[in-house]
Structures are given as C-alpha cells and as structure tokens.
Amino acid sequence: EDLWWVAARVGAAWLTLVLALIVLPSALGVSLGISEAYMWVLVKTLEWATRRIEKGVKKPQPRMLKTPAANGIIERDKTPMEKEIEHLHRVDFEFSDIFYFCRKGFEAIVEDEVTQRFSSEELVSWNLLTRTNVNFHYISLRLTVVWVIGVIVRYCFLLPLRFTLAAIGISSMIVGTTIVGQLPNSSVKNYLSEVVHLTCSRILVRALSGTIHYHNKENKPQKGGICVANHTSPIDAIILTNDGCYAMVGQVHGGLMGVIQRATVKACPHVWFERSEIKDRHLVTKRLREHVADKSKLPILIFPEGTCINNTSVMMFKKGSFEIGGTIYPVAIKYDPQFGDAFWNSSKYNIVSYLLRIMTSWAIVCNVWYMPPMVREEGEDAVQFANRVRSAIARQGGLTELPWDGGLKRAKVKDTFKEEQQKNYSKMLVRNGSIG
C-alpha cells in the first residue's frame, strides 16, 4: 500500500507540473521559455558533436561524412530522345541505338528520381540519433558518453513527457469537440470550436517539442478558400492547425483515429468520406464545391500529392483539388532534419512505430511559408493550374520539383509511360524514312 501511495503522489506531482508548466501556457498561447532553453542547449550540443566528429576523422572517408548530393549522383541530360540521338543521321535501325536506352536504364537502377524520395534524407553530420544516419562510427569516448546520456534523456524523460502531453491533447480534443458539438449552429459554436482545435493543437505541438516558424502571415488562408501544401508527415495537419483552423478532408478511419474524426466533425465542418465514396471523384468534387461555396466555413486543407514525400521534393499534385474552383492558398512546409526525421515511410513503418520514432527524436523544427493566393487563369486547365501551384511551393520551400505521381510509392510505372517512349522512337524512324 505504501508503494502505491508513493506512486500516486509521484504521478500527481508529475501531472501537476506538466499542466502548470506546459499545458496551461500552451493553451493560452504563451511560452515560459523552457522550449527556447531546451533548443539552445540542443543546438550547442549538436554543434559540439559535429566538431568532435570532424576532429576525430583525420582523413574523412566517403562512408564517414557523406554529403548528400542535391541533384543526385548522376549528371543527367534533360534533353529528349530526339536531341540525344539525332546526330546519328541514319535511316535504318542501328545497334548503337540501344545505348541511349541502356544508359537511361542504368541511371534508373543506380539512382532513380522517384524511389529515393521515399527514404529518409541523409544528413551531412551525425545528430546523435543513430537511426537517422548510418555513417557514424566510433570517434571518441566523450562523444559516446554524450550519445548514451542523450538516449537516457530521450527515452526516460522526453518520451514519458511527450506521451503525457499527447494523451492530454487527444483526450481534450475528443471531449471538447463532443461538448461543443451539442450546441446549436451559431457563431458562438464556431468560435468555441476554433478555440478547442487551436488549444489542443498547441498542446500536441508541445508533445513533439515543436519549434515552428511561420512566415508571411498576411497570406494565411481565408474562409471559403482551399489551402494546399506539400506533404511530408501526418503531423503536417497539426503543424498548420497550430496557427489557424482548417476543415480537414480525408477518408473515414477506425480505431482511435475514427473516434477523433467522429468527435471533431460534430463541432467543425470537416469533410470525411467513406472508403466507397472516396473512389467517386464526382461525389468528392461536389461535396468540396458545396463547402467552398459557403464563405462562412473554414478553409479546406488538402495535400494534393496524396502521399508523404521525404522533405526534399514536391511530386505531382492530383488535379482534383484544382477542379473545385475558388481561391487556392499555397503553403510550403520544410522540416529541419538535424533535430529529427519527420518523414513517414508508411510502407516501412506503421503509424505507432512512426509516432514512437517522432517522440524519441530531439525535436520537430520546421518553417511554414504562407504564399499569396492563386486563382485559375483563363484558358488554364486543372493540370496546368496544379503544376503552377506546385512550382510555387517548390521554389518557396527550396524543394526539388518532380513530375512523377507519388502513387509510384506503392504501384508500378504505368505501361503508357513505356509506350510513349516507344512511340517517340517509331516516329523518329518514320520521319527518317526507314519505315514504309
């Protein structure tokens, strides 16, 4: 009984400290300076570790300090097939023609532009998180001791603290939105709903030790608009709702996520689709248009890539978001990988494993840029509009712009892409007179 009494007292003291020093200030939108002090110590520690690594490595080996190549390890020509082999000036097929296709094949095998975007980006120097950089080798006893201390801090102090904050944030979200959802539709209900969403999001950001820098707030999405952003992680939505409320769009889930969805939709006009409905593009477009037409409703938050990309690139935007009409508010999100890898490789880790990795990282640090609103121009189709928005986000976030569909993360390249190359080659032969 004495043991249980001591455990209860310790638990009560722990919860009181968490509520007083973190939850209450975050709910009020103020900071006591604890996060700033933690980040200062963390930055200084990582700078010291980097100097120790550089000092310990007398002759840097490629495996020790690997500098990620911004444009890949292969110098690729962006010229089309016609330009590449037009110098042959032949009228018949020649065996040397295959060299062009062989080279393209070898380039894709060594390092293609797609699959490398679905693995964690490599760091220039070790950040004392072994899982984010495989190039670390033993350097010195002092550095190893610091790493061991870091493991103890992350797993024995930060993890319980973050788990406690996450539990408070999620339970507050469920209870708060359920209560607000019982009120009749009115401006008071909308106001209280926004307060609950903002408060709980701030608590959840504290659960990630999040440090977020918002730029150009004058361009924040307005009601009746559509906010589109690049997608790196499931926590992207929390990062954005920490600074403003949005109506979410997504598929209905089960489990804890389903409980949260059912609670929040009572207080806020989120747009959730059943699995059978999400495949009906016309139904999805209809419901989103109805939402956008009501200028009193919160802006819709959409991630047009449809899957998570590894914080280095922006891939093809699905055109559906740009067929709805209305004003598009682009947002660029860029995480700092030095403090933790925010990318979710859903084909490798389930959501529980991913959240465990996030909560045992040092922190989540990112920049969010609100960009000027964009509208579809006259004569511009949805695909062209989507590409224009994607290009703007890529430039602002310093990300590589790629035309590929993020669905290639789980699917094979469509046969139409291969057939297109075959058609281009046959057209060349026809023009040169070797066919017919």
C-alpha positions in Angstrom: 0.0 0.0 0.0 2.9 2.4 0.8 4.3 1.7 -2.7 1.0 2.5 -4.3 0.7 5.7 -2.2 4.2 6.8 -3.3 3.5 6.1 -6.9 0.2 8.0 -6.7 1.9 11.0 -5.2 4.7 11.0 -7.8 2.1 10.7 -10.6 0.1 13.5 -9.2 3.2 15.7 -8.8 4.3 14.9 -12.4 0.8 15.7 -13.8 0.6 18.9 -11.9 4.0 20.1 -13.2 3.0 19.2 -16.8 -0.3 21.0 -16.5 1.2 24.1 -14.9 4.4 24.5 -16.9 3.3 23.2 -20.3 -0.4 22.6 -20.9 -1.7 25.8 -19.4 0.8 28.1 -21.1 0.3 26.3 -24.4 -3.5 26.6 -24.1 -3.1 30.4 -23.5 -0.6 30.7 -26.4 2.3 31.8 -24.3 5.8 30.4 -23.6 7.7 30.3 -20.4 11.0 30.0 -22.3 11.5 26.3 -21.5 11.4 25.2 -25.1 13.7 28.0 -26.2 16.2 27.0 -23.5 16.0 23.3 -24.5 16.6 24.2 -28.2 19.6 26.4 -27.3 21.2 23.5 -25.3 20.4 21.1 -28.1 21.9 23.3 -30.8 25.1 23.8 -28.8 25.4 20.1 -28.1 25.0 19.1 -31.8 27.5 21.8 -32.9 30.0 20.4 -30.3 29.3 16.8 -31.6 29.9 17.9 -35.2 33.2 19.5 -34.3 34.3 16.3 -32.4 33.4 14.2 -35.4 35.3 16.4 -37.8 38.3 16.5 -35.4 38.2 12.7 -34.8 38.2 11.8 -38.5 41.7 12.6 -39.7 41.0 11.7 -43.3 37.3 11.9 -44.0 36.2 8.8 -45.8 33.1 8.7 -48.1 31.4 6.4 -45.6 32.2 8.6 -42.6 30.9 12.0 -43.7 28.7 11.7 -46.6 27.5 14.9 -48.2 24.1 14.4 -49.8 24.1 15.4 -53.5 21.5 18.0 -54.2 20.8 16.8 -57.7 21.7 13.1 -57.4 24.9 11.3 -58.0 24.4 11.2 -61.8 24.7 14.1 -64.2 21.6 13.7 -66.3 20.9 15.5 -69.6 17.3 16.8 -69.7 17.2 16.7 -73.5 14.6 14.5 -75.1 15.3 11.3 -77.1 15.3 13.2 -80.4 18.0 15.5 -79.4 20.1 12.8 -77.8 20.4 10.5 -80.9 19.7 12.9 -83.8 23.4 13.2 -84.5 23.4 9.7 -85.9 21.7 10.8 -89.1 20.7 7.3 -90.1 17.7 5.9 -92.0 17.8 2.4 -90.5 17.9 0.9 -87.1 21.5 0.6 -85.8 22.7 -1.5 -82.9 24.2 1.7 -81.3 20.6 3.0 -80.9 20.2 0.8 -77.8 23.0 2.6 -76.0 20.6 5.5 -75.2 18.1 3.2 -73.6 20.8 1.2 -71.8 22.2 4.4 -70.3 18.7 5.5 -69.1 18.1 2.1 -67.6 21.4 2.2 -65.7 20.7 5.6 -64.4 17.3 4.5 -63.1 18.9 1.4 -61.4 21.7 3.3 -59.7 19.6 6.3 -58.6 16.1 7.0 -60.0 14.2 10.2 -59.3 11.3 8.5 -57.5 12.2 5.8 -55.0 14.9 7.9 -53.4 12.1 10.3 -52.4 10.6 7.6 -50.2 13.5 7.1 -47.9 14.9 9.4 -45.2 17.2 12.1 -46.4 20.8 11.7 -45.5 22.4 14.1 -43.0 25.7 15.9 -43.5 26.8 15.1 -40.0 25.6 12.8 -37.2 22.9 14.3 -35.0 23.3 11.8 -32.1 20.3 9.8 -33.4 21.8 6.6 -34.8 18.8 5.7 -36.8 18.9 8.8 -38.9 22.5 8.4 -40.1 24.2 5.0 -40.8 27.6 6.5 -41.4 28.5 7.0 -37.7 31.5 5.0 -36.4 33.2 5.2 -33.0 35.0 8.5 -32.7 35.8 9.1 -29.0 34.7 8.0 -25.6 33.5 11.5 -24.8 31.1 11.6 -27.8 29.9 8.1 -27.0 29.1 9.2 -23.4 27.1 12.2 -24.7 25.2 9.8 -27.0 24.3 7.5 -24.1 23.2 10.5 -22.0 21.1 11.5 -25.0 19.4 8.1 -25.1 18.6 8.3 -21.4 17.1 11.8 -21.8 15.1 10.9 -24.8 13.6 7.6 -23.6 13.4 8.2 -19.9 12.3 11.8 -19.7 11.2 13.2 -23.1 9.2 10.1 -24.1 7.0 10.0 -20.9 6.6 13.7 -21.0 5.5 13.7 -24.7 3.3 10.7 -24.2 1.5 12.5 -21.3 1.1 15.7 -23.4 -0.2 13.7 -26.4 -2.7 11.9 -24.1 -3.9 15.2 -22.7 -4.1 16.8 -26.1 -6.1 14.0 -27.8 -8.5 13.4 -24.9 -9.1 17.2 -24.7 -9.8 17.3 -28.4 -12.3 14.4 -28.1 -14.1 15.8 -25.0 -14.0 19.4 -26.1 -15.4 18.9 -29.6 -18.0 16.5 -28.3 -19.3 19.1 -25.9 -19.2 21.9 -28.4 -20.9 19.7 -31.0 -24.0 19.6 -28.8 -24.5 23.3 -29.2 -26.8 24.6 -32.0 -25.2 26.0 -35.1 -24.2 29.6 -34.4 -21.3 32.0 -34.4 -20.7 31.0 -30.7 -20.4 27.4 -31.6 -17.9 28.2 -34.4 -15.8 30.3 -32.1 -15.7 27.7 -29.4 -14.8 25.0 -31.9 -11.9 27.1 -33.2 -10.7 27.6 -29.6 -10.8 23.9 -28.9 -9.0 23.0 -32.1 -6.3 25.6 -31.6 -5.8 24.8 -27.9 -5.4 21.1 -28.5 -3.2 21.5 -31.5 -0.8 23.7 -29.4 -0.7 21.0 -26.8 0.1 18.4 -29.4 2.9 20.5 -30.9 4.4 20.8 -27.4 4.2 17.0 -27.3 6.5 16.9 -30.3 8.8 19.6 -28.8 7.8 21.5 -31.9 9.5 24.8 -32.9 7.6 26.2 -35.9 8.5 29.4 -37.7 5.5 30.9 -39.6 6.4 33.3 -42.4 4.2 35.9 -44.3 1.1 35.5 -42.0 -0.7 38.2 -44.1 -1.2 35.4 -46.7 -2.9 33.0 -44.3 -5.8 31.0 -45.9 -9.2 32.7 -45.5 -12.6 31.2 -45.1 -14.2 29.8 -48.2 -10.7 29.0 -49.7 -8.6 25.9 -50.3 -5.2 25.5 -48.6 -2.9 23.2 -50.4 0.5 22.1 -49.0 3.3 19.7 -49.7 3.1 16.5 -47.6 5.9 15.1 -45.5 4.1 13.6 -42.4 0.8 13.1 -40.8 1.8 15.8 -38.3 1.6 18.4 -41.2 -2.0 19.0 -40.2 -1.1 19.6 -36.6 1.7 22.0 -37.6 -0.8 24.1 -39.6 -3.7 24.0 -37.2 -1.3 25.2 -34.5 -1.6 28.6 -36.2 -5.2 28.5 -37.6 -8.2 26.3 -38.0 -9.0 24.3 -41.1 -11.6 21.9 -42.3 -9.9 18.6 -42.9 -10.6 16.3 -45.9 -10.0 12.6 -45.7 -11.2 9.0 -45.5 -13.1 7.7 -42.5 -10.9 5.6 -40.3 -11.4 3.1 -37.5 -9.8 2.9 -34.0 -8.6 5.9 -32.2 -8.5 8.0 -35.4 -12.1 7.2 -36.1 -13.1 8.3 -32.6 -11.3 11.6 -33.1 -13.0 12.1 -36.6 -16.5 11.4 -35.2 -15.9 13.8 -32.3 -14.4 16.7 -34.3 -16.9 16.6 -37.2 -19.7 17.4 -34.7 -18.0 20.7 -33.9 -16.3 21.6 -37.2 -17.4 21.0 -40.8 -14.7 18.5 -41.7 -15.3 16.5 -44.8 -14.9 12.8 -44.2 -15.6 10.2 -46.9 -16.3 6.5 -46.6 -14.0 4.2 -48.5 -16.6 3.6 -51.2 -17.3 7.4 -51.6 -13.6 8.4 -51.9 -13.4 6.5 -55.2 -16.2 8.5 -56.6 -14.4 11.6 -57.9 -17.6 13.4 -58.9 -19.1 13.0 -55.4 -15.9 14.2 -53.8 -15.8 17.2 -56.0 -19.5 18.0 -55.4 -19.1 18.0 -51.6 -16.0 20.1 -51.7 -17.6 22.6 -54.0 -20.5 22.9 -51.6 -18.1 23.5 -48.8 -16.1 26.2 -50.7 -19.3 27.9 -51.8 -20.1 28.7 -48.1 -17.8 31.6 -47.3 -18.5 31.3 -43.6 -16.9 27.8 -43.4 -13.2 27.3 -42.6 -10.7 26.9 -45.5 -10.3 23.3 -46.6 -6.8 21.8 -46.0 -5.7 19.4 -48.8 -2.4 17.6 -49.5 -2.6 17.1 -53.3 0.4 14.7 -53.5 -1.7 12.1 -51.8 1.2 10.5 -50.0 4.2 11.5 -47.9 7.4 12.6 -49.6 10.8 12.8 -47.8 11.1 16.5 -47.2 13.4 17.0 -50.3 10.9 17.2 -53.1 7.4 18.1 -54.3 5.8 15.5 -56.6 2.8 15.6 -58.8 -0.3 17.3 -57.5 -3.6 15.5 -58.2 -5.8 17.7 -60.3 -9.0 17.1 -58.3 -8.2 19.8 -55.8 -7.9 22.4 -58.6 -11.1 21.5 -60.3 -13.3 22.7 -57.4 -12.9 26.4 -58.1 -12.3 29.2 -55.7 -9.1 30.6 -54.3 -6.1 28.4 -53.7 -3.8 29.4 -50.8 -0.4 27.6 -51.3 1.6 26.7 -48.2 5.2 25.4 -48.2 6.4 23.2 -45.3 10.1 22.4 -44.8 11.4 20.4 -41.8 14.9 20.7 -40.4 16.2 17.1 -40.4 19.0 17.9 -38.0 16.7 17.6 -35.0 14.5 14.7 -36.1 13.2 12.9 -39.3 9.6 13.9 -39.8 9.1 11.9 -42.9 6.7 8.9 -42.6 7.7 6.0 -44.7 4.3 4.3 -44.5 5.4 1.3 -46.5 8.1 0.6 -43.8 6.6 1.8 -40.5 3.1 1.6 -39.2 1.7 4.7 -37.5 2.5 3.5 -34.0 6.2 2.9 -34.9 6.4 6.2 -36.7 5.0 8.1 -33.7 7.4 6.4 -31.4 10.3 7.5 -33.6 9.0 11.0 -33.6 8.5 11.2 -29.9 12.1 9.9 -29.3 13.6 12.4 -31.6 15.2 15.6 -30.3 12.5 17.9 -31.6 10.4 18.8 -34.6 11.7 22.0 -36.2 10.2 23.4 -39.4 9.4 26.5 -41.4 6.0 27.3 -42.8 5.6 29.8 -45.6 2.1 31.2 -46.3 2.1 32.2 -50.0 0.0 34.8 -51.9 -3.4 33.3 -53.0 -3.6 31.9 -56.6 -6.6 31.6 -58.9 -7.1 29.6 -62.0 -6.4 31.7 -65.1 -8.5 32.0 -68.2 -7.7 29.1 -70.6 -5.8 27.2 -67.9 -6.9 23.7 -67.2 -6.8 22.0 -63.8 -3.5 20.1 -64.5 -1.7 23.3 -65.6 -3.0 25.2 -62.6 -1.9 22.3 -60.3 1.6 22.4 -61.8 1.8 26.2 -61.4 0.9 25.9 -57.7 3.4 23.0 -57.2 6.2 25.0 -58.8 5.5 28.0 -56.5 5.6 25.7 -53.4 8.8 24.0 -54.5 10.6 27.4 -55.1 9.5 28.8 -51.7 10.4 25.7 -49.7 13.7 25.0 -51.5 12.4 21.7 -52.7 13.0 19.7 -55.9 10.1 19.7 -58.3 9.3 16.3 -59.8 6.6 15.5 -62.3 6.1 11.9 -61.0 3.0 10.6 -59.3 3.6 9.9 -55.6 1.4 6.7 -56.1 4.6 5.1 -57.5 5.5 4.6 -53.9 3.3 1.5 -54.0 2.5 0.9 -57.7 4.5 0.2 -60.8 5.0 2.6 -63.6 2.1 2.6 -66.0 2.6 0.9 -69.3 1.5 4.1 -71.0 4.8 5.8 -70.0 6.8 3.0 -71.6 4.6 3.1 -74.7 5.1 6.8 -75.0 8.9 6.3 -75.4 8.3 3.5 -78.0 6.0 5.8 -80.0 8.5 8.6 -79.9 11.2 6.3 -81.3 9.0 4.9 -84.0 8.0 8.5 -85.1 11.7 9.2 -85.5 12.2 6.2 -87.8 9.1 7.2 -89.8 10.4 10.8 -90.2 13.8 9.5 -91.4 12.2 7.2 -94.0 13.3 3.8 -92.6 9.7 2.6 -92.2 7.3 2.3 -95.1 
